[in-house]
Amino acid sequence: MSPKNSFSAVDFLVLGLSFVISALIGIYYACAGKKQDNRETYFLGDRKMAAVPIALSLMATALSAVNFLGVPAEVYFFGPDLLLTIPGRALSLFILTGTVFPLFYKLGLTSIYEYLEMRFNKTVKIVAVCIFFVFSLCYMGFVVYAPALALSLVTGMPEVLSILIVTIVCIFYTTIGGIKAVIWTDVFQVRCLSTFTHAVMINMKCSVG
């Protein structure tokens, strides 16, 4: 293992704590408070989650490892053209927030697929579900591989082991804790990303003067 890609003891401690805290959040919501014994609680958090953690969770979803690692590389090698997509994305979110989301909330729907069945028929719903399933299956491969590859490079562990660690931790807290665990883990991870990104920027500023 070369010095440039090796972790110090502090680095391993921080990494280990991030995994442990994510797992503990899942354990907490699996064991404490209301049990995850019904669909309303497990998938929807009883519809009582506050706006701020939900917003941060959505931000964490948008800032996936693919974007967090891939966008800087894309801009570095090919220029800032990718940034031109930001206004379009912002406009689409503004439109969805004012039209689609209120409708879904009023109808008590949990997904777009329920609306497709309500608006059209079950066949349309099944086709849409199958298309999204195939897309998600392919996309999840990139989402898992990107952080696993980064973890492998900085720790020197085999890529397969990195993939297993990332996958097992995510499946663990998601499965036992439900949507509440997912949301609060996302909040924790967004705080980590924000803190570490600012730390890197400050370090770069100090290094170049």
C-alpha positions in Angstrom: 0.0 0.0 0.0 1.5 3.3 -1.0 1.5 6.3 1.4 -0.7 8.4 -0.9 -3.6 6.1 -0.7 -3.3 4.9 2.9 -5.6 5.9 5.8 -4.3 7.0 9.2 -5.7 5.7 12.4 -7.9 8.9 12.7 -9.2 8.3 9.1 -10.2 4.8 9.9 -11.8 6.0 13.2 -14.0 8.6 11.3 -14.9 6.0 8.6 -15.8 3.4 11.2 -17.9 5.9 13.2 -19.9 6.9 10.1 -20.8 3.2 9.5 -21.6 2.6 13.1 -23.8 5.7 13.5 -25.7 4.8 10.3 -26.3 1.3 11.7 -27.3 2.7 15.1 -29.9 5.0 13.6 -31.5 1.9 12.0 -31.4 0.0 15.2 -32.9 2.9 17.1 -35.9 3.2 14.9 -36.3 -0.6 14.8 -36.4 -0.9 18.6 -37.4 2.5 20.1 -40.7 4.2 20.0 -43.5 2.9 17.7 -42.6 -0.4 16.1 -42.2 -0.6 12.3 -45.1 -3.1 12.1 -47.3 -1.5 9.5 -47.1 0.0 6.1 -47.9 3.6 7.2 -45.0 3.6 9.7 -42.4 1.7 7.8 -42.8 3.3 4.4 -44.3 6.7 5.3 -43.1 7.5 8.8 -46.8 7.9 9.8 -46.8 11.0 7.6 -45.4 13.0 10.5 -41.9 13.7 9.4 -40.8 17.4 9.6 -40.0 19.3 6.4 -36.3 20.0 7.2 -35.1 16.4 7.6 -37.1 15.4 4.5 -35.6 18.3 2.5 -32.1 17.2 3.7 -32.9 13.6 2.8 -33.9 14.6 -0.7 -30.7 16.6 -1.0 -28.7 13.6 0.0 -30.5 11.6 -2.7 -29.6 14.2 -5.3 -26.0 14.3 -4.0 -25.4 10.6 -4.5 -21.9 9.3 -4.8 -22.3 9.3 -8.6 -22.9 13.1 -8.6 -20.5 13.9 -5.7 -17.6 12.1 -7.4 -18.6 12.2 -11.0 -19.7 15.9 -11.6 -16.4 17.4 -10.5 -14.5 15.0 -12.8 -16.9 15.8 -15.6 -16.4 19.5 -15.2 -12.6 19.1 -14.9 -12.2 17.1 -18.1 -15.0 18.5 -20.3 -15.8 22.0 -18.9 -18.7 23.5 -17.1 -21.4 22.7 -19.8 -23.0 20.3 -17.3 -23.9 23.2 -15.1 -26.4 24.4 -17.8 -28.7 21.6 -16.6 -29.2 23.3 -13.2 -31.8 25.9 -14.3 -33.9 23.3 -16.0 -33.8 21.0 -12.9 -34.7 23.9 -10.7 -37.6 24.9 -12.9 -38.9 21.3 -13.0 -38.8 21.0 -9.2 -40.7 24.3 -8.9 -43.4 23.1 -11.2 -43.7 19.7 -9.5 -43.9 21.4 -6.1 -46.8 23.5 -7.2 -48.7 21.0 -9.2 -48.0 17.3 -8.7 -46.9 17.1 -5.1 -50.1 18.8 -3.7 -52.2 16.4 -5.8 -50.5 13.4 -4.5 -50.8 14.6 -0.9 -54.5 15.4 -1.3 -55.2 11.9 -2.8 -53.1 10.2 -0.1 -50.9 8.4 -2.7 -47.5 6.9 -1.8 -46.1 6.7 -5.4 -46.6 7.8 -9.0 -47.5 4.2 -9.8 -50.7 4.4 -7.7 -51.7 7.5 -9.6 -51.0 5.7 -13.0 -53.3 2.9 -11.9 -56.0 5.4 -10.8 -55.7 7.5 -13.9 -55.3 4.7 -16.5 -55.3 1.0 -15.5 -53.2 -1.6 -13.8 -51.3 -2.6 -17.0 -49.9 0.9 -17.3 -48.9 0.8 -13.6 -47.1 -2.6 -14.1 -45.2 -1.4 -17.2 -44.0 1.7 -15.4 -42.9 -0.3 -12.4 -41.0 -2.7 -14.6 -39.2 0.1 -16.5 -38.3 1.8 -13.2 -37.1 -1.5 -11.7 -34.7 -2.1 -14.6 -33.4 1.5 -14.5 -32.9 1.3 -10.7 -31.2 -2.1 -10.9 -28.6 -0.6 -13.3 -28.3 2.7 -11.5 -27.8 1.2 -8.1 -24.8 -0.6 -9.5 -23.1 2.8 -10.2 -24.3 4.3 -6.9 -22.8 1.4 -4.9 -19.6 1.0 -6.9 -18.6 4.7 -6.9 -18.2 5.0 -3.1 -16.9 1.5 -2.9 -14.2 2.3 -5.4 -13.2 5.5 -3.5 -13.1 3.5 -0.3 -10.9 0.8 -1.9 -8.5 3.4 -3.3 -8.0 5.2 0.0 -7.9 2.2 2.3 -6.2 -0.3 0.0 -8.9 -3.0 0.7 -10.1 -5.1 -2.2 -12.9 -3.6 -4.2 -15.2 -6.6 -3.6 -14.8 -6.1 0.2 -15.6 -2.4 -0.2 -18.7 -3.1 -2.2 -19.9 -5.7 0.4 -19.3 -3.2 3.3 -21.2 -0.4 1.7 -24.0 -2.6 0.6 -24.5 -4.4 3.9 -24.5 -1.2 6.0 -27.1 0.4 3.7 -29.3 -2.6 3.5 -29.1 -3.1 7.3 -30.3 0.3 8.5 -32.8 0.6 5.7 -34.4 -2.8 6.3 -34.7 -2.7 10.0 -35.4 1.1 10.5 -37.7 1.9 7.6 -38.1 5.3 6.1 -37.4 7.2 9.3 -34.0 5.6 9.6 -33.3 6.4 5.9 -34.2 10.0 6.4 -32.2 10.6 9.5 -29.2 8.7 8.1 -29.4 11.0 5.1 -29.5 14.0 7.4 -26.3 12.7 9.1 -24.6 12.0 5.8 -25.5 15.5 4.5 -24.0 17.1 7.6 -20.8 14.9 7.1 -20.6 15.9 3.4 -21.0 19.6 4.2 -18.5 19.5 7.0 -15.8 17.5 5.1 -16.3 19.5 1.9 -15.7 22.8 3.8 -12.7 21.3 5.5 -11.2 20.3 2.2 -11.8 23.8 0.7 -10.2 25.4 3.8 -7.3 23.1 3.6 -6.8 23.9 -0.1 -7.0 27.6 0.5 -4.4 27.3 3.2 -2.2 25.2 1.0 -2.2 27.5 -2.0 -2.1 30.7 0.1 
